Amino acid sequence: MPEISRFFGIIVRMYFNDHSPPHFHAEYQEYEAKYDIKTLKIIKGKMSKRANALILEWADDHRKELIKNWELSAVPKPLKSIEPLK
């Protein structure tokens, strides 16, 4: 599963040819969650409150890039790295 971003110990990944809805996976310490790109809600898993807030801020800023990567993953073509949260 390609890593598309990493910030503050959070790793964001996407699978190739994954099922709908468009989503990404985030890992932080012992937490793992799958986020819907359109709603930014957790579809599956759990995330710490602090990490969740950072992930939501990052994803909101990069939603267009996340959708583009989702489209690339369906082809499949290499995914683009997305700038981390600063």
Phi and psi in degrees as GROMACS dihedral restraints (atoms count N, CA, C in turn):
[ dihedral_restraints ]
;  ai    aj    ak    al  type     phi  dphi    fc
    3     4     5     6     1   -65.9    20    10
    4     5     6     7     1   137.0    20    10
    6     7     8     9     1   -83.4    20    10
    7     8     9    10     1   128.2    20    10
    9    10    11    12     1  -108.1    20    10
   10    11    12    13     1   -17.9    20    10
   12    13    14    15     1  -162.8    20    10
   13    14    15    16     1   158.3    20    10
   15    16    17    18     1  -149.7    20    10
   16    17    18    19     1   129.6    20    10
   18    19    20    21     1  -158.8    20    10
   19    20    21    22     1   140.1    20    10
   21    22    23    24     1    48.5    20    10
   22    23    24    25     1    36.3    20    10
   24    25    26    27     1    82.6    20    10
   25    26    27    28     1     1.2    20    10
   27    28    29    30     1   -95.3    20    10
   28    29    30    31     1   133.9    20    10
   30    31    32    33     1  -113.7    20    10
   31    32    33    34     1   129.1    20    10
   33    34    35    36     1  -112.8    20    10
   34    35    36    37     1   130.8    20    10
   36    37    38    39     1  -135.1    20    10
   37    38    39    40     1   163.8    20    10
   39    40    41    42     1  -138.6    20    10
   40    41    42    43     1   142.3    20    10
   42    43    44    45     1   -88.0    20    10
   43    44    45    46     1   151.9    20    10
   45    46    47    48     1   -79.1    20    10
   46    47    48    49     1   144.3    20    10
   48    49    50    51     1    51.2    20    10
   49    50    51    52     1    39.7    20    10
   51    52    53    54     1   -79.0    20    10
   52    53    54    55     1   162.5    20    10
   54    55    56    57     1   -78.1    20    10
   55    56    57    58     1   160.4    20    10
   57    58    59    60     1   -76.2    20    10
   58    59    60    61     1   160.8    20    10
   60    61    62    63     1   -75.1    20    10
   61    62    63    64     1   162.2    20    10
   63    64    65    66     1   -55.2    20    10
   64    65    66    67     1   128.6    20    10
   66    67    68    69     1  -153.9    20    10
   67    68    69    70     1   170.4    20    10
   69    70    71    72     1  -135.3    20    10
   70    71    72    73     1   162.8    20    10
   72    73    74    75     1  -110.4    20    10
   73    74    75    76     1   138.5    20    10
   75    76    77    78     1  -126.8    20    10
   76    77    78    79     1   140.2    20    10
   78    79    80    81     1  -126.8    20    10
   79    80    81    82     1   137.7    20    10
   81    82    83    84     1  -151.7    20    10
   82    83    84    85     1   117.6    20    10
   84    85    86    87     1    50.3    20    10
   85    86    87    88     1  -121.6    20    10
   87    88    89    90     1   -89.8    20    10
   88    89    90    91     1     3.4    20    10
   90    91    92    93     1   -95.4    20    10
   91    92    93    94     1   145.8    20    10
   93    94    95    96     1  -142.1    20    10
   94    95    96    97     1   136.8    20    10
   96    97    98    99     1  -147.7    20    10
   97    98    99   100     1   152.8    20    10
   99   100   101   102     1  -112.4    20    10
  100   101   102   103     1   127.2    20    10
  102   103   104   105     1  -112.6    20    10
  103   104   105   106     1   132.2    20    10
  105   106   107   108     1   -70.5    20    10
  106   107   108   109     1   127.9    20    10
  108   109   110   111     1   -67.8    20    10
  109   110   111   112     1   -38.1    20    10
  111   112   113   114     1   -72.3    20    10
  112   113   114   115     1   -44.0    20    10
  114   115   116   117     1   -97.3    20    10
  115   116   117   118     1   -18.8    20    10
  117   118   119   120     1    61.4    20    10
  118   119   120   121     1    21.6    20    10
  120   121   122   123     1   -90.8    20    10
  121   122   123   124     1   151.2    20    10
  123   124   125   126     1   -72.9    20    10
  124   125   126   127     1   124.5    20    10
  126   127   128   129     1   -87.0    20    10
  127   128   129   130     1   -37.8    20    10
  129   130   131   132     1  -153.5    20    10
  130   131   132   133     1   145.4    20    10
  132   133   134   135     1    94.4    20    10
  133   134   135   136     1  -168.3    20    10
  135   136   137   138     1  -139.5    20    10
  136   137   138   139     1   154.4    20    10
  138   139   140   141     1  -144.7    20    10
  139   140   141   142     1   146.4    20    10
  141   142   143   144     1   -63.5    20    10
  142   143   144   145     1   152.8    20    10
  144   145   146   147     1   -59.2    20    10
  145   146   147   148     1   -44.6    20    10
  147   148   149   150     1   -64.1    20    10
  148   149   150   151     1   -48.8    20    10
  150   151   152   153     1   -64.7    20    10
  151   152   153   154     1   -39.1    20    10
  153   154   155   156     1   -59.2    20    10
  154   155   156   157     1   -43.8    20    10
  156   157   158   159     1   -61.1    20    10
  157   158   159   160     1   -42.0    20    10
  159   160   161   162     1   -66.1    20    10
  160   161   162   163     1   -41.8    20    10
  162   163   164   165     1   -63.2    20    10
  163   164   165   166     1   -43.8    20    10
  165   166   167   168     1   -64.1    20    10
  166   167   168   169     1   -40.8    20    10
  168   169   170   171     1   -62.1    20    10
  169   170   171   172     1   -47.6    20    10
  171   172   173   174     1   -61.9    20    10
  172   173   174   175     1   -48.8    20    10
  174   175   176   177     1   -64.5    20    10
  175   176   177   178     1   -38.0    20    10
  177   178   179   180     1   -63.1    20    10
  178   179   180   181     1   -39.5    20    10
  180   181   182   183     1   -70.1    20    10
  181   182   183   184     1   -24.3    20    10
  183   184   185   186     1  -123.8    20    10
  184   185   186   187     1    26.5    20    10
  186   187   188   189     1   -59.0    20    10
  187   188   189   190     1   -42.5    20    10
  189   190   191   192     1   -62.8    20    10
  190   191   192   193     1   -40.6    20    10
  192   193   194   195     1   -67.2    20    10
  193   194   195   196     1   -36.7    20    10
  195   196   197   198     1   -64.4    20    10
  196   197   198   199     1   -43.2    20    10
  198   199   200   201     1   -62.9    20    10
  199   200   201   202     1   -42.4    20    10
  201   202   203   204     1   -61.0    20    10
  202   203   204   205     1   -44.6    20    10
  204   205   206   207     1   -62.9    20    10
  205   206   207   208     1   -37.9    20    10
  207   208   209   210     1   -59.9    20    10
  208   209   210   211     1   -44.2    20    10
  210   211   212   213     1   -63.5    20    10
  211   212   213   214     1   -41.4    20    10
  213   214   215   216     1   -63.9    20    10
  214   215   216   217     1   -37.8    20    10
  216   217   218   219     1   -67.0    20    10
  217   218   219   220     1   -25.0    20    10
  219   220   221   222     1   -76.3    20    10
  220   221   222   223     1   -22.6    20    10
  222   223   224   225     1   -70.1    20    10
  223   224   225   226     1   -46.0    20    10
  225   226   227   228     1   -85.5    20    10
  226   227   228   229     1   144.3    20    10
  228   229   230   231     1  -131.2    20    10
  229   230   231   232     1   159.7    20    10
  231   232   233   234     1   -56.3    20    10
  232   233   234   235     1   139.2    20    10
  234   235   236   237     1   -84.6    20    10
  235   236   237   238     1   152.7    20    10
  237   238   239   240     1   -91.1    20    10
  238   239   240   241     1   140.6    20    10
  240   241   242   243     1   -69.1    20    10
  241   242   243   244     1   145.9    20    10
  243   244   245   246     1  -116.6    20    10
  244   245   246   247     1   134.6    20    10
  246   247   248   249     1   -53.5    20    10
  247   248   249   250     1   135.7    20    10
  249   250   251   252     1   -72.6    20    10
  250   251   252   253     1   164.7    20    10
  252   253   254   255     1   -70.8    20    10
  253   254   255   256     1   137.0    20    10
